[in-house]
Amino acid sequence: MKYSKIDLKLSRKNNKLTRDYINANVGNLIEVETINRRYAEYRKITRKAEPYIEGYGAKQESLSYSISEPSILLSLVNLLHGCSLPRPIPAKRIPYIDDTYTKTPPPQIFPDKWLAEAIPLEEINKWIKKYGLPYAEDSVESGGHGVLRVARFRQHIAILYSYFVVWLATLDSALGHKLDTEMVLLGLDPGVYPDEHTKMNVSKQMLAWLLSERSETKLELLYDKKSDRFSLKLTADSLLDVCYFQLASLITNKADPKEIKNHLKTCDNRACKALFWGHGNQGYCGNPTTCNPKTIWSRNQKEKPNNAGRTGNART
């Protein structure tokens, strides 16, 4: 992760206090704040024969997301969950990635045609209506509206998903899984490395490097004169940055891999199967429309044979 420098004009005494405070509290941050790009309305527009989504009519405000519970990350991962990503094509320059990413290692390109079939425009529209536009594009937000290039967003989703898949593979590798298939998603050739231990180390190094380069968050130290207290605020320019930070938080989680995977659940609703971060014996993702336990239980009871006329209490 990239952190901006904290610029505070304080006395030498307070500068030492600043450093001590950051060292003691940076690990206790629980939220990351980003700009709200939720708009009142959305519409599909076309530029140079390419589909875009335009949002307009909303007031720009900030929103906060949990660091420890990766809901926004999994919402994008679920758009490709269950898909086997095709082999990426390395390129020196990719037209779908922002200029801010040109300093990174050669990024991956996933075939546009494959992505368009894997992530239909209808699913992107649903996601945007819930979360808003994921980032600023084309510098048009100053006019009271924002525009999203659909093909570029699909590439971002695929790249994020590839990092997530590799991270899961590193967890599974501790349980005997081999990384050969997932390493390719990072542009690595598994045949170059002599053993599984080396493959694991190289994959983790590359994953850390790519995440650090792709995400930029800002750590601000705030000082309140009235209370004479400091506080830390973590901010991100886009929802993509929030997702990368949530993934980094998962990667740095010191819990046992089995415990982490116990929290990463698949919805019990056969028509959903979405990934979600759950606790205990929670079985449903929490979607109030499609995955309400009472509604699902009632529907399942009706579908059972010889169940006419029977009633019972819905399980929660």
C-alpha positions as CSV (number, residue, x, y, z in Angstrom):
1,M,0.0,0.0,0.0
2,K,1.2,3.5,-0.7
3,Y,0.8,6.0,2.1
4,S,1.1,9.7,1.6
5,K,3.5,11.7,3.8
6,I,1.9,13.3,6.8
7,D,2.6,17.0,6.7
8,L,2.1,18.6,10.1
9,K,3.6,21.8,11.5
10,L,4.1,20.8,15.1
11,S,6.8,21.3,17.7
12,R,9.6,18.8,18.0
13,K,7.9,17.4,21.1
14,N,4.7,16.9,19.2
15,N,6.5,15.4,16.2
16,K,7.9,12.7,18.4
17,L,4.4,12.2,19.8
18,T,3.1,12.0,16.2
19,R,5.5,9.2,15.3
20,D,4.8,7.3,18.5
21,Y,1.1,7.6,18.0
22,I,1.2,6.3,14.5
23,N,3.4,3.4,15.4
24,A,1.1,2.4,18.3
25,N,-2.3,2.9,16.5
26,V,-1.9,2.3,12.7
27,G,-2.8,-1.4,13.2
28,N,-6.0,-0.5,15.1
29,L,-7.7,1.3,12.1
30,I,-11.0,-0.3,11.4
31,E,-12.4,1.8,8.5
32,V,-11.3,3.3,5.2
33,E,-13.1,6.3,3.9
34,T,-13.7,7.0,0.2
35,I,-15.7,9.4,-2.0
36,N,-19.4,8.5,-2.5
37,R,-20.0,8.2,-6.2
38,R,-23.6,7.0,-5.9
39,Y,-25.8,8.9,-8.2
40,A,-29.6,9.3,-8.3
41,E,-29.8,7.9,-11.9
42,Y,-27.8,5.9,-14.3
43,R,-28.0,5.5,-18.1
44,K,-26.0,3.7,-20.7
45,I,-24.3,5.8,-23.3
46,T,-22.0,5.0,-26.2
47,R,-18.6,6.6,-27.0
48,K,-16.7,5.4,-30.1
49,A,-18.9,2.3,-30.3
50,E,-18.0,1.4,-26.7
51,P,-20.6,1.1,-23.8
52,Y,-20.3,3.5,-20.9
53,I,-22.4,4.0,-17.8
54,E,-23.2,7.6,-16.8
55,G,-24.3,8.6,-13.3
56,Y,-25.8,12.0,-12.5
57,G,-27.8,13.9,-10.0
58,A,-26.1,12.8,-6.7
59,K,-24.3,14.9,-4.1
60,Q,-20.7,13.8,-3.6
61,E,-20.1,12.7,0.0
62,S,-17.7,10.4,1.7
63,L,-18.5,6.8,2.8
64,S,-16.6,4.5,5.1
65,Y,-16.1,0.7,4.7
66,S,-14.8,-1.8,7.2
67,I,-11.2,-3.0,6.7
68,S,-11.6,-6.3,8.5
69,E,-14.9,-7.5,6.9
70,P,-14.3,-7.4,3.1
71,S,-17.8,-6.8,1.9
72,I,-17.0,-4.5,-1.0
73,L,-14.1,-6.7,-2.1
74,L,-16.3,-9.8,-2.2
75,S,-19.1,-7.9,-4.1
76,L,-16.7,-7.6,-7.0
77,V,-15.1,-11.0,-6.6
78,N,-18.6,-12.5,-6.8
79,L,-19.1,-11.1,-10.3
80,L,-16.5,-13.7,-11.5
81,H,-16.8,-16.2,-8.7
82,G,-16.8,-19.7,-10.1
83,C,-15.2,-18.7,-13.4
84,S,-11.8,-20.0,-14.5
85,L,-9.9,-17.0,-15.7
86,P,-8.2,-17.4,-19.1
87,R,-4.4,-17.1,-19.4
88,P,-3.6,-13.3,-19.2
89,I,-1.7,-11.7,-22.0
90,P,1.2,-9.5,-20.6
91,A,1.5,-6.1,-22.3
92,K,3.7,-3.1,-22.0
93,R,0.7,-0.8,-22.1
94,I,-3.0,-1.6,-21.7
95,P,-5.6,0.8,-22.9
96,Y,-8.1,-0.1,-20.2
97,I,-5.9,0.6,-17.2
98,D,-5.6,4.2,-15.8
99,D,-2.4,6.1,-16.4
100,T,-1.6,5.9,-12.7
101,Y,-0.9,2.2,-13.2
102,T,1.7,2.6,-16.0
103,K,4.5,2.5,-13.4
104,T,3.6,-1.0,-12.4
105,P,5.0,-4.2,-13.8
106,P,3.4,-5.2,-17.2
107,P,-0.3,-5.6,-16.3
108,Q,-2.5,-8.5,-17.4
109,I,-5.0,-8.3,-20.2
110,F,-7.9,-10.6,-20.2
111,P,-9.9,-11.1,-23.5
112,D,-12.6,-8.5,-23.8
113,K,-15.0,-10.9,-25.4
114,W,-14.6,-13.4,-22.6
115,L,-15.1,-10.8,-20.0
116,A,-18.2,-9.4,-21.7
117,E,-19.7,-12.9,-21.5
118,A,-18.5,-13.6,-18.0
119,I,-19.7,-10.3,-16.6
120,P,-22.9,-9.2,-18.4
121,L,-23.7,-5.5,-18.5
122,E,-26.9,-6.3,-16.4
123,E,-24.7,-7.5,-13.5
124,I,-22.5,-4.4,-13.7
125,N,-25.6,-2.2,-13.6
126,K,-26.9,-4.0,-10.5
127,W,-23.5,-3.5,-8.8
128,I,-23.4,0.2,-9.6
129,K,-26.9,0.8,-8.5
130,K,-25.9,-0.6,-5.1
131,Y,-22.4,0.8,-4.6
132,G,-22.1,3.6,-7.2
133,L,-19.4,4.2,-9.7
134,P,-16.2,2.6,-8.5
135,Y,-13.7,5.4,-9.5
136,A,-13.4,8.7,-11.2
137,E,-12.9,8.6,-15.0
138,D,-12.4,11.1,-17.8
139,S,-12.4,14.0,-15.4
140,V,-16.1,14.7,-15.9
141,E,-17.2,14.5,-12.2
142,S,-16.8,18.3,-11.9
143,G,-19.9,18.6,-14.1
144,G,-22.1,16.9,-11.6
145,H,-22.0,13.5,-13.1
146,G,-19.6,10.6,-13.6
147,V,-18.8,8.2,-16.5
148,L,-17.6,4.6,-16.4
149,R,-16.0,2.8,-19.3
150,V,-17.5,-0.7,-19.0
151,A,-14.6,-2.6,-20.7
152,R,-12.0,-1.0,-18.5
153,F,-14.1,-1.8,-15.3
154,R,-14.3,-5.4,-16.4
155,Q,-10.5,-5.5,-16.7
156,H,-10.2,-4.1,-13.2
157,I,-12.6,-6.7,-11.8
158,A,-10.6,-9.5,-13.5
159,I,-7.3,-8.3,-12.2
160,L,-8.7,-7.9,-8.7
161,Y,-10.2,-11.4,-8.9
162,S,-6.9,-12.9,-10.1
163,Y,-5.2,-11.5,-7.0
164,F,-7.9,-12.9,-4.8
165,V,-7.6,-16.4,-6.5
166,V,-3.9,-16.4,-6.0
167,W,-4.3,-15.4,-2.3
168,L,-6.7,-18.3,-1.8
169,A,-4.2,-20.6,-3.5
170,T,-1.5,-19.6,-1.1
171,L,-3.8,-20.5,1.8
172,D,-4.6,-23.8,0.2
173,S,-0.9,-24.5,-0.6
174,A,-0.3,-24.7,3.2
175,L,-2.7,-27.6,3.0
176,G,-1.0,-29.3,0.1
177,H,-2.4,-27.4,-3.0
178,K,0.0,-26.7,-5.8
179,L,0.2,-23.1,-7.2
180,D,1.0,-23.9,-10.8
181,T,-2.3,-22.7,-12.3
182,E,-2.6,-19.6,-10.1
183,M,1.0,-18.4,-10.7
184,V,0.2,-17.9,-14.4
185,L,-2.4,-15.2,-13.4
186,L,0.5,-13.1,-12.0
187,G,2.5,-13.5,-15.2
188,L,4.8,-16.1,-13.6
189,D,6.0,-19.3,-15.2
190,P,5.8,-22.2,-12.7
191,G,8.2,-24.3,-14.8
192,V,11.0,-21.9,-13.9
193,Y,11.0,-22.6,-10.2
194,P,12.4,-25.8,-8.7
195,D,10.0,-26.7,-5.9
196,E,6.7,-25.8,-4.3
197,H,8.4,-23.8,-1.5
198,T,10.0,-21.5,-4.0
199,K,6.8,-21.1,-6.0
200,M,5.0,-20.1,-2.8
201,N,7.6,-17.5,-1.9
202,V,7.8,-16.0,-5.4
203,S,4.0,-15.9,-5.7
204,K,3.7,-14.1,-2.3
205,Q,6.4,-11.6,-3.3
206,M,4.7,-10.8,-6.6
207,L,1.3,-10.5,-5.0
208,A,2.6,-8.1,-2.4
209,W,4.4,-6.0,-5.1
210,L,1.3,-5.8,-7.4
211,L,-1.0,-4.9,-4.6
212,S,1.3,-2.2,-3.4
213,E,1.6,-0.7,-6.9
214,R,-2.1,-0.9,-7.8
215,S,-3.6,0.6,-4.6
216,E,-3.0,4.0,-3.2
217,T,-4.4,5.0,0.2
218,K,-3.8,8.0,2.3
219,L,-3.1,8.0,6.0
220,E,-4.0,11.3,7.6
221,L,-3.1,12.3,11.2
222,L,-5.7,14.7,12.6
223,Y,-5.2,16.9,15.7
224,D,-8.0,18.4,17.7
225,K,-6.8,21.4,19.6
226,K,-9.9,21.5,21.8
227,S,-9.4,17.9,23.1
228,D,-5.7,17.9,22.6
229,R,-6.0,14.5,21.0
230,F,-4.7,12.9,17.8
231,S,-6.6,10.5,15.5
232,L,-5.9,8.6,12.4
233,K,-8.0,8.6,9.2
234,L,-7.4,6.2,6.3
235,T,-8.8,7.5,2.9
236,A,-8.9,6.0,-0.6
237,D,-9.7,7.8,-3.9
238,S,-11.9,4.9,-5.2
239,L,-13.7,1.8,-4.3
240,L,-11.1,-0.2,-6.2
241,D,-8.5,1.1,-3.7
242,V,-10.8,0.1,-0.8
243,C,-11.0,-3.4,-2.4
244,Y,-7.3,-3.7,-2.7
245,F,-6.8,-2.6,0.9
246,Q,-9.4,-5.1,2.2
247,L,-7.5,-7.8,0.3
248,A,-4.3,-6.7,1.8
249,S,-5.9,-6.9,5.2
250,L,-6.9,-10.5,4.5
251,I,-3.4,-11.4,3.3
252,T,-1.8,-9.9,6.4
253,N,-4.3,-11.7,8.8
254,K,-2.2,-13.7,11.2
255,A,-5.0,-16.3,11.8
256,D,-4.6,-19.9,10.8
257,P,-5.5,-20.5,7.1
258,K,-8.3,-22.9,8.2
259,E,-9.8,-20.2,10.4
260,I,-9.7,-17.6,7.7
261,K,-11.4,-20.0,5.2
262,N,-14.1,-20.8,7.8
263,H,-15.0,-17.1,7.7
264,L,-15.0,-17.1,3.9
265,K,-18.3,-18.8,3.3
266,T,-20.5,-19.7,0.3
267,C,-24.2,-18.9,0.5
268,D,-26.3,-22.0,1.1
269,N,-28.9,-20.7,-1.3
270,R,-28.5,-22.9,-4.3
271,A,-29.5,-20.1,-6.6
272,C,-27.0,-17.7,-5.2
273,K,-23.7,-19.4,-4.1
274,A,-22.1,-16.0,-3.4
275,L,-19.0,-15.7,-1.3
276,F,-19.4,-13.7,1.9
277,W,-17.6,-13.1,5.2
278,G,-19.5,-14.9,7.9
279,H,-19.3,-16.0,11.5
280,G,-20.2,-19.2,13.3
281,N,-22.9,-21.3,11.5
282,Q,-24.1,-18.4,9.3
283,G,-25.2,-20.0,6.1
284,Y,-26.7,-17.3,4.0
285,C,-25.0,-14.2,2.5
286,G,-27.6,-11.8,3.8
287,N,-29.1,-10.6,0.6
288,P,-32.6,-9.5,1.9
289,T,-34.2,-10.1,-1.5
290,T,-33.0,-13.5,-2.5
291,C,-31.3,-15.1,0.6
292,N,-33.7,-14.5,3.5
293,P,-33.5,-17.8,5.5
294,K,-37.2,-17.8,6.3
295,T,-38.3,-17.3,2.7
296,I,-35.9,-20.0,1.5
297,W,-37.1,-22.4,4.1
298,S,-40.7,-21.8,3.2
299,R,-40.0,-22.3,-0.5
300,N,-38.0,-25.5,0.1
301,Q,-40.9,-26.9,2.2
302,K,-43.4,-26.2,-0.6
303,E,-41.1,-28.0,-3.1
304,K,-40.9,-31.1,-1.0
305,P,-43.3,-34.0,-2.1
306,N,-46.2,-35.0,0.2
307,N,-45.9,-31.7,2.0
308,A,-49.3,-30.2,1.2
309,G,-51.1,-28.8,4.2
310,R,-48.2,-29.1,6.6
311,T,-47.1,-26.1,8.4
312,G,-44.2,-25.3,10.7
313,N,-42.0,-22.7,12.1
314,A,-39.3,-21.3,9.8
315,R,-35.8,-21.8,10.8
316,T,-33.6,-18.7,11.1
